[in-house]
Amino acid sequence: MTPSSVSSAAPRQHMVEFLVLASHALQTPLSGIRWGLSRLHKSEKDSWTQDQKKLLSHIDADARTLSRLLQSLILVTRAADPAYVAQPESVDLAVSIAGIVGKAKEEGTTITIDVGDMPNVYVDPLLLDGILQNLLGVFVEAQVEDKSIGVSLSAAESMVTVHFDAPLEFPLINSDTVVGSDSQSGQIVGGTPGLMLSMAQTLAQVLQGTVEMEPTDDGMYRIDLTLPTV
């Protein structure tokens, strides 16, 4: 190994180690929050006011969001490790999407994605689930509850692209104020949806795929997930 390769690999490895430590450190307070919530749910709530019940519902939702973010951060950290080796296999994309949506509905979301027939993709199932979890998180956080997300497909050579069309509302920030942003000067997605979108993009790159988003003329947004089929 040459000195130049060592110097270029070392910062990346340090970043991976930092993210591993940060992820595990964050798990401790999150576990405490979820334990406290479980105790509250088991308590006598008949005397609670509607405002108190509403506040508990908001805390529940925030705890679930934080849990999803932490799980994704751990997965992205693993995938960014130079020692990580993806384990691609043929995966039924329709089944994967339906499974992710089904789990979200168990938590109370009402988003509907009509997947229909889809081709199999050749990817690491764990990383694919991470991508889909983050994209669903984008839809939830960007206020599309009680909405149906349109899905269409296009294919080229050995890749397939899933087009998700939905009415989304994003917090936008100026890209030139974001440290490390590689975007041209303009507006990019901020907040929790922006973080989830970024993590989905990172995982897709590991799978030799892409996640891209752009507004459409009818006020909707289109998120394209492109993955290999062979």
JOFEN-V666047 format. One record per backbone hydrogen bond with DSSP energy under -1.0 kcal/mol. CO is the residue of the C=O (numbers start at 1). NH is the residue of the N-H. E is the energy in kcal/mol with one decimal. If there is no record, write none. Layout:
co=CO nh=NH e=E
co=CO nh=NH e=E
This chain:
co=2 nh=6 e=-1.9
co=3 nh=7 e=-2.4
co=4 nh=8 e=-1.8
co=5 nh=9 e=-1.9
co=6 nh=10 e=-2.3
co=9 nh=13 e=-2.3
co=10 nh=14 e=-2.5
co=11 nh=15 e=-2.2
co=12 nh=16 e=-2.3
co=13 nh=17 e=-2.5
co=14 nh=18 e=-2.4
co=15 nh=19 e=-2.6
co=16 nh=20 e=-2.3
co=17 nh=21 e=-2.2
co=18 nh=22 e=-2.8
co=19 nh=23 e=-2.6
co=20 nh=24 e=-2.1
co=21 nh=25 e=-2.3
co=22 nh=26 e=-2.2
co=23 nh=27 e=-1.1
co=26 nh=30 e=-1.7
co=27 nh=31 e=-2.5
co=28 nh=32 e=-1.8
co=29 nh=33 e=-2.3
co=30 nh=34 e=-2.5
co=31 nh=35 e=-2.2
co=32 nh=36 e=-2.4
co=33 nh=37 e=-2.3
co=34 nh=38 e=-2.1
co=35 nh=39 e=-1.9
co=36 nh=40 e=-2.1
co=37 nh=41 e=-2.5
co=38 nh=42 e=-1.3
co=45 nh=48 e=-1.5
co=49 nh=53 e=-2.1
co=50 nh=54 e=-2.5
co=51 nh=55 e=-2.4
co=52 nh=56 e=-2.1
co=53 nh=57 e=-1.9
co=54 nh=58 e=-2.0
co=55 nh=59 e=-2.3
co=56 nh=60 e=-2.5
co=57 nh=61 e=-2.1
co=58 nh=62 e=-2.5
co=59 nh=63 e=-2.5
co=60 nh=64 e=-2.2
co=61 nh=65 e=-2.3
co=62 nh=66 e=-2.7
co=63 nh=67 e=-2.2
co=64 nh=68 e=-2.3
co=65 nh=69 e=-2.5
co=66 nh=70 e=-2.4
co=67 nh=71 e=-2.5
co=68 nh=72 e=-2.3
co=69 nh=73 e=-2.5
co=70 nh=74 e=-2.3
co=71 nh=75 e=-2.0
co=72 nh=76 e=-3.1
co=73 nh=77 e=-2.3
co=74 nh=78 e=-2.2
co=75 nh=79 e=-2.6
co=76 nh=80 e=-1.9
co=81 nh=84 e=-2.4
co=89 nh=123 e=-1.9
co=91 nh=121 e=-2.7
co=92 nh=96 e=-2.0
co=93 nh=97 e=-2.5
co=94 nh=98 e=-2.4
co=95 nh=99 e=-2.3
co=96 nh=100 e=-2.1
co=97 nh=101 e=-2.4
co=98 nh=102 e=-2.4
co=99 nh=103 e=-2.0
co=100 nh=104 e=-1.9
co=101 nh=105 e=-2.2
co=102 nh=106 e=-1.4
co=104 nh=109 e=-1.9
co=105 nh=108 e=-1.4
co=112 nh=149 e=-3.1
co=113 nh=115 e=-1.2
co=121 nh=91 e=-3.1
co=123 nh=89 e=-2.4
co=124 nh=128 e=-2.4
co=125 nh=129 e=-2.5
co=126 nh=130 e=-1.6
co=127 nh=131 e=-2.2
co=128 nh=132 e=-2.7
co=129 nh=133 e=-2.7
co=130 nh=134 e=-2.0
co=131 nh=135 e=-2.5
co=132 nh=136 e=-2.6
co=133 nh=137 e=-2.1
co=134 nh=138 e=-2.1
co=135 nh=139 e=-2.1
co=136 nh=140 e=-2.5
co=137 nh=141 e=-3.0
co=138 nh=142 e=-2.0
co=139 nh=144 e=-1.2
co=140 nh=143 e=-1.2
co=142 nh=169 e=-1.8
co=144 nh=147 e=-1.4
co=147 nh=112 e=-1.8
co=150 nh=165 e=-2.7
co=152 nh=163 e=-3.1
co=154 nh=161 e=-3.4
co=156 nh=159 e=-2.0
co=158 nh=229 e=-2.9
co=159 nh=156 e=-2.2
co=160 nh=227 e=-2.5
co=161 nh=154 e=-1.7
co=162 nh=225 e=-2.5
co=163 nh=152 e=-1.7
co=164 nh=223 e=-2.6
co=165 nh=150 e=-2.2
co=166 nh=168 e=-1.0
co=166 nh=221 e=-2.5
co=171 nh=190 e=-3.7
co=173 nh=188 e=-2.6
co=174 nh=177 e=-1.7
co=175 nh=178 e=-1.4
co=178 nh=181 e=-1.8
co=186 nh=175 e=-3.6
co=188 nh=173 e=-2.5
co=190 nh=194 e=-1.6
co=191 nh=195 e=-1.8
co=192 nh=196 e=-2.5
co=193 nh=197 e=-2.5
co=194 nh=198 e=-2.2
co=195 nh=199 e=-2.3
co=196 nh=200 e=-2.2
co=197 nh=201 e=-2.1
co=198 nh=202 e=-2.2
co=199 nh=203 e=-2.3
co=200 nh=204 e=-2.2
co=201 nh=205 e=-1.8
co=202 nh=206 e=-1.3
co=203 nh=207 e=-1.2
co=204 nh=209 e=-3.2
co=205 nh=208 e=-1.6
co=210 nh=226 e=-2.6
co=212 nh=224 e=-3.1
co=214 nh=222 e=-3.0
co=216 nh=219 e=-1.3
co=220 nh=216 e=-2.7
co=221 nh=166 e=-2.2
co=222 nh=214 e=-2.2
co=223 nh=164 e=-2.6
co=224 nh=212 e=-2.2
co=225 nh=162 e=-2.9
co=226 nh=210 e=-1.8
co=227 nh=160 e=-2.6
co=228 nh=122 e=-2.5
